[in-house]
Amino acid sequence: MWAFIVYIIIGGIAGWVASKIMKTDAQMGIILNIVVGVIGGLLGGWVLRLFTDVDGSGLWATFFICLLGAVILLFLVKLVTGRSRV
């Protein structure tokens, strides 16, 4: 149970940092930051599993995996929508 809560917190922080990097923070609230971070964590974990073993990584590695996935997700949303906003 605690791992799930920690993953949501890490995902939320990663989603917020990714929204700052991609300059979409003004349009996103805390719930959307958490959603982007958690989905980004799944996406980032899937992408990195193609290249390396990510099982057993620590909290910092989990954060950076979520951040990478969230940035990729926001980039894809911008690419598909053709707008500078999410």
OpenMM code with the backbone's topology and positions (N, CA, C; nanometers):
from openmm import Vec3, app, unit

residues = "MET TRP ALA PHE ILE VAL TYR ILE ILE ILE GLY GLY ILE ALA GLY TRP VAL ALA SER LYS ILE MET LYS THR ASP ALA GLN MET GLY ILE ILE LEU ASN ILE VAL VAL GLY VAL ILE GLY GLY LEU LEU GLY GLY TRP VAL LEU ARG LEU PHE THR ASP VAL ASP GLY SER GLY LEU TRP ALA THR PHE PHE ILE CYS LEU LEU GLY ALA VAL ILE LEU LEU PHE LEU VAL LYS LEU VAL THR GLY ARG SER ARG VAL".split()
positions = [
    Vec3(0.0817, -0.1196, 0.0000),
    Vec3(0.0000, 0.0000, 0.0000),
    Vec3(0.0856, 0.1254, 0.0000),
    Vec3(0.1910, 0.1270, 0.0824),
    Vec3(0.2775, 0.2441, 0.0874),
    Vec3(0.3492, 0.2667, -0.0443),
    Vec3(0.3853, 0.1596, -0.1121),
    Vec3(0.4541, 0.1736, -0.2407),
    Vec3(0.3647, 0.2443, -0.3414),
    Vec3(0.2364, 0.2159, -0.3399),
    Vec3(0.1425, 0.2808, -0.4309),
    Vec3(0.1338, 0.4303, -0.4020),
    Vec3(0.1269, 0.4670, -0.2746),
    Vec3(0.1190, 0.6076, -0.2356),
    Vec3(0.2480, 0.6806, -0.2734),
    Vec3(0.3620, 0.6178, -0.2478),
    Vec3(0.4909, 0.6774, -0.2840),
    Vec3(0.4998, 0.6942, -0.4355),
    Vec3(0.4513, 0.5968, -0.5119),
    Vec3(0.4549, 0.6055, -0.6575),
    Vec3(0.3683, 0.7210, -0.7067),
    Vec3(0.2548, 0.7448, -0.6451),
    Vec3(0.1685, 0.8572, -0.6835),
    Vec3(0.2376, 0.9897, -0.6509),
    Vec3(0.3032, 0.9977, -0.5364),
    Vec3(0.3745, 1.1201, -0.4994),
    Vec3(0.4896, 1.1460, -0.5960),
    Vec3(0.5687, 1.0438, -0.6246),
    Vec3(0.6799, 1.0584, -0.7185),
    Vec3(0.6270, 1.0943, -0.8573),
    Vec3(0.5188, 1.0296, -0.8986),
    Vec3(0.4581, 1.0609, -1.0275),
    Vec3(0.4070, 1.2031, -1.0339),
    Vec3(0.3474, 1.2508, -0.9261),
    Vec3(0.2989, 1.3880, -0.9216),
    Vec3(0.4115, 1.4891, -0.9333),
    Vec3(0.5191, 1.4659, -0.8617),
    Vec3(0.6341, 1.5564, -0.8690),
    Vec3(0.6972, 1.5504, -1.0075),
    Vec3(0.7115, 1.4304, -1.0625),
    Vec3(0.7690, 1.4168, -1.1967),
    Vec3(0.6791, 1.4821, -1.3015),
    Vec3(0.5484, 1.4677, -1.2879),
    Vec3(0.4557, 1.5322, -1.3809),
    Vec3(0.4643, 1.6833, -1.3736),
    Vec3(0.4807, 1.7360, -1.2523),
    Vec3(0.4937, 1.8806, -1.2354),
    Vec3(0.6232, 1.9313, -1.2975),
    Vec3(0.7354, 1.8615, -1.2729),
    Vec3(0.8637, 1.9013, -1.3301),
    Vec3(0.8581, 1.8917, -1.4832),
    Vec3(0.7961, 1.7859, -1.5348),
    Vec3(0.7836, 1.7700, -1.6795),
    Vec3(0.6993, 1.8821, -1.7393),
    Vec3(0.5936, 1.9238, -1.6697),
    Vec3(0.5105, 2.0331, -1.7205),
    Vec3(0.5884, 2.1647, -1.7194),
    Vec3(0.6798, 2.1816, -1.6245),
    Vec3(0.7677, 2.2988, -1.6242),
    Vec3(0.8648, 2.2931, -1.7412),
    Vec3(0.9220, 2.1747, -1.7665),
    Vec3(1.0174, 2.1585, -1.8761),
    Vec3(0.9495, 2.1843, -2.0101),
    Vec3(0.8298, 2.1304, -2.0276),
    Vec3(0.7576, 2.1431, -2.1544),
    Vec3(0.6739, 2.2711, -2.1612),
    Vec3(0.6813, 2.3544, -2.0582),
    Vec3(0.6103, 2.4827, -2.0518),
    Vec3(0.4585, 2.4677, -2.0675),
    Vec3(0.4023, 2.3694, -1.9984),
    Vec3(0.2571, 2.3486, -1.9988),
    Vec3(0.1993, 2.3605, -1.8587),
    Vec3(0.2772, 2.4120, -1.7661),
    Vec3(0.2339, 2.4156, -1.6264),
    Vec3(0.1146, 2.5075, -1.6030),
    Vec3(0.1019, 2.6138, -1.6817),
    Vec3(-0.0079, 2.7081, -1.6615),
    Vec3(-0.1436, 2.6438, -1.6913),
    Vec3(-0.1467, 2.5437, -1.7778),
    Vec3(-0.2723, 2.4804, -1.8160),
    Vec3(-0.3055, 2.3570, -1.7328),
    Vec3(-0.2110, 2.3091, -1.6538),
    Vec3(-0.2294, 2.1827, -1.5819),
    Vec3(-0.2474, 2.2081, -1.4326),
    Vec3(-0.3350, 2.1324, -1.3709),
    Vec3(-0.3529, 2.1377, -1.2264),
    Vec3(-0.2815, 2.0212, -1.1607),
    Vec3(-0.2991, 2.0083, -1.0316),
    Vec3(-0.2293, 1.9040, -0.9569),
    Vec3(-0.2742, 1.7640, -0.9983),
    Vec3(-0.4038, 1.7470, -1.0251),
    Vec3(-0.4543, 1.6146, -1.0643),
    Vec3(-0.3952, 1.5734, -1.1988),
    Vec3(-0.3923, 1.6661, -1.2939),
    Vec3(-0.3364, 1.6334, -1.4257),
    Vec3(-0.1861, 1.6099, -1.4168),
    Vec3(-0.1168, 1.6819, -1.3296),
    Vec3(0.0260, 1.6562, -1.3085),
    Vec3(0.0485, 1.5146, -1.2573),
    Vec3(-0.0343, 1.4703, -1.1629),
    Vec3(-0.0212, 1.3350, -1.1090),
    Vec3(-0.0497, 1.2323, -1.2182),
    Vec3(-0.1564, 1.2549, -1.2947),
    Vec3(-0.1923, 1.1609, -1.4021),
    Vec3(-0.0802, 1.1526, -1.5047),
    Vec3(-0.0278, 1.2674, -1.5471),
    Vec3(0.0812, 1.2686, -1.6456),
    Vec3(0.2047, 1.1995, -1.5892),
    Vec3(0.2354, 1.2228, -1.4617),
    Vec3(0.3521, 1.1592, -1.4008),
    Vec3(0.3385, 1.0088, -1.3888),
    Vec3(0.2221, 0.9606, -1.3486),
    Vec3(0.2018, 0.8158, -1.3337),
    Vec3(0.1998, 0.7474, -1.4702),
    Vec3(0.1265, 0.8044, -1.5658),
    Vec3(0.1259, 0.7466, -1.7009),
    Vec3(0.2655, 0.7583, -1.7620),
    Vec3(0.3322, 0.8692, -1.7353),
    Vec3(0.4700, 0.8853, -1.7817),
    Vec3(0.5633, 0.7823, -1.7210),
    Vec3(0.5405, 0.7477, -1.5951),
    Vec3(0.6212, 0.6432, -1.5321),
    Vec3(0.6022, 0.5085, -1.5996),
    Vec3(0.4784, 0.4784, -1.6343),
    Vec3(0.4520, 0.3535, -1.7067),
    Vec3(0.5171, 0.3566, -1.8450),
    Vec3(0.5027, 0.4696, -1.9141),
    Vec3(0.5623, 0.4839, -2.0472),
    Vec3(0.7143, 0.4796, -2.0403),
    Vec3(0.7714, 0.5541, -1.9457),
    Vec3(0.9165, 0.5544, -1.9303),
    Vec3(0.9720, 0.4182, -1.8920),
    Vec3(0.9023, 0.3492, -1.8036),
    Vec3(0.9448, 0.2143, -1.7659),
    Vec3(0.9394, 0.1182, -1.8816),
    Vec3(0.8355, 0.1304, -1.9646),
    Vec3(0.8233, 0.0433, -2.0817),
    Vec3(0.9357, 0.0718, -2.1827),
    Vec3(0.9644, 0.2005, -2.2061),
    Vec3(1.0696, 0.2358, -2.3014),
    Vec3(1.2056, 0.1879, -2.2517),
    Vec3(1.2348, 0.2103, -2.1240),
    Vec3(1.3655, 0.1698, -2.0723),
    Vec3(1.3805, 0.0186, -2.0629),
    Vec3(1.2713, -0.0537, -2.0453),
    Vec3(1.2789, -0.2003, -2.0429),
    Vec3(1.3231, -0.2580, -2.1770),
    Vec3(1.2995, -0.1829, -2.2834),
    Vec3(1.3442, -0.2277, -2.4149),
    Vec3(1.4966, -0.2267, -2.4251),
    Vec3(1.5614, -0.1401, -2.3470),
    Vec3(1.7055, -0.1217, -2.3589),
    Vec3(1.7857, -0.1742, -2.2398),
    Vec3(1.7258, -0.1768, -2.1219),
    Vec3(1.8008, -0.2138, -2.0025),
    Vec3(1.7076, -0.2746, -1.8975),
    Vec3(1.7664, -0.3270, -1.7923),
    Vec3(1.6896, -0.3833, -1.6810),
    Vec3(1.6638, -0.2735, -1.5785),
    Vec3(1.5369, -0.2381, -1.5562),
    Vec3(1.5026, -0.1314, -1.4619),
    Vec3(1.4410, -0.1851, -1.3332),
    Vec3(1.4327, -0.3152, -1.3188),
    Vec3(1.3754, -0.3731, -1.1974),
    Vec3(1.4692, -0.3506, -1.0798),
    Vec3(1.4121, -0.3203, -0.9656),
    Vec3(1.4908, -0.3009, -0.8446),
    Vec3(1.5601, -0.1660, -0.8366),
    Vec3(1.5186, -0.0712, -0.9204),
    Vec3(1.5801, 0.0608, -0.9147),
    Vec3(1.5299, 0.1360, -0.7926),
    Vec3(1.6059, 0.2331, -0.7478),
    Vec3(1.5716, 0.3087, -0.6277),
    Vec3(1.4740, 0.4217, -0.6567),
    Vec3(1.4517, 0.5044, -0.5552),
    Vec3(1.3570, 0.6147, -0.5678),
    Vec3(1.4016, 0.7183, -0.6698),
    Vec3(1.5310, 0.7489, -0.6731),
    Vec3(1.5798, 0.8476, -0.7704),
    Vec3(1.5626, 0.7965, -0.9119),
    Vec3(1.5947, 0.6704, -0.9346),
    Vec3(1.5776, 0.6130, -1.0678),
    Vec3(1.4303, 0.6115, -1.1066),
    Vec3(1.3426, 0.5804, -1.0131),
    Vec3(1.1989, 0.5824, -1.0389),
    Vec3(1.1539, 0.7226, -1.0763),
    Vec3(1.2034, 0.8239, -1.0047),
    Vec3(1.1687, 0.9617, -1.0359),
    Vec3(1.2120, 0.9985, -1.1775),
    Vec3(1.3348, 0.9655, -1.2135),
    Vec3(1.3844, 1.0018, -1.3470),
    Vec3(1.3149, 0.9231, -1.4578),
    Vec3(1.2758, 0.7997, -1.4299),
    Vec3(1.1981, 0.7224, -1.5271),
    Vec3(1.0613, 0.7873, -1.5474),
    Vec3(0.9962, 0.8271, -1.4382),
    Vec3(0.8669, 0.8976, -1.4478),
    Vec3(0.8823, 1.0298, -1.5211),
    Vec3(0.9891, 1.1018, -1.4918),
    Vec3(1.0139, 1.2302, -1.5567),
    Vec3(1.0353, 1.2129, -1.7068),
    Vec3(1.1156, 1.1162, -1.7444),
    Vec3(1.1394, 1.0889, -1.8866),
    Vec3(1.0100, 1.0531, -1.9574),
    Vec3(0.9330, 0.9654, -1.8992),
    Vec3(0.8059, 0.9262, -1.9594),
    Vec3(0.7064, 1.0403, -1.9677),
    Vec3(0.7019, 1.1250, -1.8645),
    Vec3(0.6098, 1.2379, -1.8641),
    Vec3(0.6479, 1.3403, -1.9708),
    Vec3(0.7770, 1.3647, -1.9884),
    Vec3(0.8212, 1.4568, -2.0933),
    Vec3(0.7857, 1.4005, -2.2306),
    Vec3(0.8077, 1.2715, -2.2507),
    Vec3(0.7712, 1.2078, -2.3780),
    Vec3(0.6209, 1.2180, -2.4000),
    Vec3(0.5428, 1.1912, -2.2967),
    Vec3(0.3969, 1.1985, -2.3078),
    Vec3(0.3506, 1.3399, -2.3432),
    Vec3(0.4032, 1.4408, -2.2761),
    Vec3(0.3643, 1.5783, -2.3066),
    Vec3(0.4083, 1.6189, -2.4465),
    Vec3(0.5253, 1.5720, -2.4896),
    Vec3(0.5715, 1.5998, -2.6256),
    Vec3(0.4765, 1.5388, -2.7280),
    Vec3(0.4349, 1.4139, -2.7037),
    Vec3(0.3428, 1.3476, -2.7969),
    Vec3(0.2068, 1.4173, -2.8007),
    Vec3(0.1586, 1.4633, -2.6847),
    Vec3(0.0310, 1.5355, -2.6807),
    Vec3(0.0414, 1.6644, -2.7605),
    Vec3(0.1520, 1.7369, -2.7440),
    Vec3(0.1725, 1.8596, -2.8214),
    Vec3(0.1817, 1.8299, -2.9701),
    Vec3(0.2482, 1.7208, -3.0051),
    Vec3(0.2647, 1.6835, -3.1452),
    Vec3(0.1305, 1.6484, -3.2085),
    Vec3(0.0479, 1.5740, -3.1377),
    Vec3(-0.0810, 1.5308, -3.1911),
    Vec3(-0.1799, 1.6463, -3.1979),
    Vec3(-0.1845, 1.7281, -3.0939),
    Vec3(-0.2812, 1.8364, -3.0930),
    Vec3(-0.2382, 1.9546, -3.1777),
    Vec3(-0.1087, 1.9676, -3.2002),
    Vec3(-0.0588, 2.0777, -3.2813),
    Vec3(-0.0669, 2.2113, -3.2111),
    Vec3(-0.0875, 2.2074, -3.0819),
    Vec3(-0.0957, 2.3311, -3.0028),
    Vec3(0.0215, 2.3391, -2.9088),
    Vec3(0.0477, 2.4575, -2.8582),
    Vec3(0.1529, 2.4717, -2.7590),
    Vec3(0.1024, 2.4452, -2.6185),
    Vec3(-0.0290, 2.4242, -2.6049),
    Vec3(-0.0890, 2.3945, -2.4736),
    Vec3(-0.1357, 2.2495, -2.4698),
    Vec3(-0.1486, 2.1960, -2.3475),
    Vec3(-0.2030, 2.0612, -2.3288),
    Vec3(-0.3510, 2.0706, -2.3089),
] * unit.nanometer
topology = app.Topology()
chain = topology.addChain("A")
for resn in residues:
    res = topology.addResidue(resn, chain)
    for name in ("N", "CA", "C"):
        topology.addAtom(name, app.Element.getBySymbol(name[0]), res)
